[in-house]
Amino acid sequence: MKAAAFDYIKATSVDQVIALLGEHGDDARVLAGGQTLMATLNMRLSEPTVVIDITGLSSMRGIEVREQSLRIGALTTHTQIEDSELVRRHAPLLSDAAPHIAHRAIRNSGTWGGSIAYADPAAEWPACLLALGGTVVVRGPQGERHIPGDDFYTGLYSTALRPDEIVTACDLPLASPHQWHGMAQLARRHGDYAIVGLAASAQRQGNALSNVRLAFMGVATTPWRARRTEQLLQGKVPDAATRDQAVATLREEIDPLPDLTNTPDTKRHLAGVLLQRLLASAHA
Ligand SMILES: Cc1cc2nc3c(=O)[nH]c(=O)nc-3n(C[C@H](O)[C@H](O)[C@H](O)COP(=O)(O)OP(=O)(O)OC[C@H]3O[C@@H](n4cnc5c(N)ncnc54)[C@H](O)[C@@H]3O)c2cc1C
């Protein structure tokens, strides 16, 4: 199958993109790495009349430290994040998560902003954004808005982004020397989307954990935080007894959606397995 006919515009500025989105509304789609959009066009799941190529906007590319945060430009590729020393130092959860995204060839083109904006509930970057307490930077006709990751995802493939806005970057808090992080997932084959995945972070106070954030992928219509389990773990040492309590609390609070091959009960079980593994690594 081939894509339906559309006009192609190579944008030269962010302002131009916003003006074009204002003009064409839902008939327009932004093209970043194309690793998701091209497939949806070719399968005619999406039939925009205008495709706006943003890959030439260098102001939206790159990784830099800004005061207390690490800024990742929307057009930064998964590979650039995977290979970045700055990311390894300041947001190491992303370094551990990147190899789980598809395969290197896809990571060479796919972008941070494309993944954040597309809002696939099984994708790695949205879950990492929530686990780290990051903020999404968006630009629209009224200027810039900073949306906490926790408020960004509103439903299946839906975000707080307005039709005439684009994601330009995200800001992630710099990892402190006491930060612990973990990434675990179960997929049928390496590179597949996770059946269930977990991105986690916490601060260590001695052997105890505080500010625990547990963001699951593949269990709900959006990346999902296990807030009751997070609460239970605050101030606790993740020893065997606490881990068992945390897994029991998680299995009570989680209400996973099935997918084509896995039932909610399977996913509930797998989520507990992942939590048990990550907390054991935190204890070790
Ligand atoms: C075989 C395969 C396996 C994959 N496996 C995984 C996986 O395991 N985990 C995973 O996370 N991902 C996976 N992906 C998806 C991949 O990570 C994509 O790169 C990513 O989801 C989209 O990024 P993109 O830059 O390619 O976006 P595009 O395909 O260009 O765009 C995707 C959507 O986001 C919109 N968009 C893009 N950039 C912006 C922006 N800056 N602001 C607003 N809207 C924007 C587009 O309009 C479009 O609707 C896989 C893809 C393939 C083809």
The ligand as an SDF file (V2000), in Angstrom:
LIG
                    3D

 53 58  0  0  0  0  0  0  0  0999 V2000
    9.9940   -1.5750   13.7690 C   0  0  0  0  0  0  0  0  0  0  0  0
    9.8590   -0.4750   14.8170 C   0  0  0  0  0  0  0  0  0  0  0  0
   10.0130   -0.8010   16.1400 C   0  0  0  0  0  0  0  0  0  0  0  0
    9.8800    0.1950   17.1180 C   0  0  0  0  0  0  0  0  0  0  0  0
   10.0520   -0.1510   18.4270 N   0  0  0  0  0  0  0  0  0  0  0  0
    9.9730    0.8060   19.3660 C   0  0  0  0  0  0  0  0  0  0  0  0
   10.1800    0.4980   20.7420 C   0  0  0  0  0  0  0  0  0  0  0  0
   10.4760   -0.6440   21.1260 O   0  0  0  0  0  0  0  0  0  0  0  0
   10.0600    1.5020   21.6530 N   0  0  0  0  0  0  0  0  0  0  0  0
    9.7500    2.7830   21.2630 C   0  0  0  0  0  0  0  0  0  0  0  0
    9.6470    3.6530   22.1310 O   0  0  0  0  0  0  0  0  0  0  0  0
    9.5580    3.1040   19.9920 N   0  0  0  0  0  0  0  0  0  0  0  0
    9.6630    2.1620   19.0250 C   0  0  0  0  0  0  0  0  0  0  0  0
    9.4620    2.5150   17.7150 N   0  0  0  0  0  0  0  0  0  0  0  0
    9.0610    3.8800   17.3790 C   0  0  0  0  0  0  0  0  0  0  0  0
   10.2700    4.8080   17.2610 C   0  0  0  0  0  0  0  0  0  0  0  0
   10.8450    5.0040   18.5290 O   0  0  0  0  0  0  0  0  0  0  0  0
    9.8970    6.1720   16.6700 C   0  0  0  0  0  0  0  0  0  0  0  0
   11.1080    6.7520   16.3370 O   0  0  0  0  0  0  0  0  0  0  0  0
    9.1420    7.1350   17.5530 C   0  0  0  0  0  0  0  0  0  0  0  0
    7.9830    6.6160   18.1040 O   0  0  0  0  0  0  0  0  0  0  0  0
    8.6590    8.3440   16.7490 C   0  0  0  0  0  0  0  0  0  0  0  0
    9.7050    9.1810   16.5170 O   0  0  0  0  0  0  0  0  0  0  0  0
    9.9490    9.7790   15.0750 P   0  0  0  0  0  0  0  0  0  0  0  0
   10.9640   10.8490   15.2560 O   0  0  0  0  0  0  0  0  0  0  0  0
   10.2710    8.6960   14.1450 O   0  0  0  0  0  0  0  0  0  0  0  0
    8.5450   10.4850   14.7700 O   0  0  0  0  0  0  0  0  0  0  0  0
    7.6760   10.5600   13.4310 P   0  0  0  0  0  0  0  0  0  0  0  0
    7.3990    9.2020   12.9230 O   0  0  0  0  0  0  0  0  0  0  0  0
    8.2690   11.5400   12.4830 O   0  0  0  0  0  0  0  0  0  0  0  0
    6.3520   11.2040   14.0430 O   0  0  0  0  0  0  0  0  0  0  0  0
    5.5270   10.4600   14.9360 C   0  0  0  0  0  0  0  0  0  0  0  0
    4.3300   11.3260   15.3420 C   0  0  0  0  0  0  0  0  0  0  0  0
    4.7690   12.3580   16.2310 O   0  0  0  0  0  0  0  0  0  0  0  0
    4.5070   13.6490   15.6530 C   0  0  0  0  0  0  0  0  0  0  0  0
    5.6830   14.4780   15.9650 N   0  0  0  0  0  0  0  0  0  0  0  0
    6.9780   14.1780   15.6830 C   0  0  0  0  0  0  0  0  0  0  0  0
    7.7970   15.1090   16.2070 N   0  0  0  0  0  0  0  0  0  0  0  0
    6.9920   16.0150   16.8250 C   0  0  0  0  0  0  0  0  0  0  0  0
    7.2400   17.1970   17.5710 C   0  0  0  0  0  0  0  0  0  0  0  0
    8.4820   17.6490   17.7960 N   0  0  0  0  0  0  0  0  0  0  0  0
    6.1820   17.8690   18.0720 N   0  0  0  0  0  0  0  0  0  0  0  0
    4.9170   17.4290   17.8740 C   0  0  0  0  0  0  0  0  0  0  0  0
    4.6190   16.3040   17.1840 N   0  0  0  0  0  0  0  0  0  0  0  0
    5.6480   15.6110   16.6750 C   0  0  0  0  0  0  0  0  0  0  0  0
    4.2830   13.4140   14.1630 C   0  0  0  0  0  0  0  0  0  0  0  0
    3.4640   14.3800   13.5880 O   0  0  0  0  0  0  0  0  0  0  0  0
    3.6540   12.0310   14.1780 C   0  0  0  0  0  0  0  0  0  0  0  0
    2.2780   12.1350   14.4570 O   0  0  0  0  0  0  0  0  0  0  0  0
    9.5950    1.5410   16.7170 C   0  0  0  0  0  0  0  0  0  0  0  0
    9.4610    1.8790   15.3690 C   0  0  0  0  0  0  0  0  0  0  0  0
    9.5910    0.8780   14.4130 C   0  0  0  0  0  0  0  0  0  0  0  0
    9.4540    1.2520   12.9480 C   0  0  0  0  0  0  0  0  0  0  0  0
  1  2  1  0
  2  3  1  0
  2 52  2  0
  3  4  2  0
  4  5  1  0
  4 50  1  0
  5  6  2  0
  6  7  1  0
  6 13  1  0
  7  8  2  0
  7  9  1  0
  9 10  1  0
 10 11  2  0
 10 12  1  0
 12 13  2  0
 13 14  1  0
 14 15  1  0
 14 50  1  0
 15 16  1  0
 16 17  1  0
 16 18  1  0
 18 19  1  0
 18 20  1  0
 20 21  1  0
 20 22  1  0
 22 23  1  0
 23 24  1  0
 24 25  2  0
 24 26  1  0
 24 27  1  0
 27 28  1  0
 28 29  2  0
 28 30  1  0
 28 31  1  0
 31 32  1  0
 32 33  1  0
 33 34  1  0
 33 48  1  0
 34 35  1  0
 35 36  1  0
 35 46  1  0
 36 37  1  0
 36 45  1  0
 37 38  2  0
 38 39  1  0
 39 40  1  0
 39 45  2  0
 40 41  1  0
 40 42  2  0
 42 43  1  0
 43 44  2  0
 44 45  1  0
 46 47  1  0
 46 48  1  0
 48 49  1  0
 50 51  2  0
 51 52  1  0
 52 53  1  0
M  END
$$$$
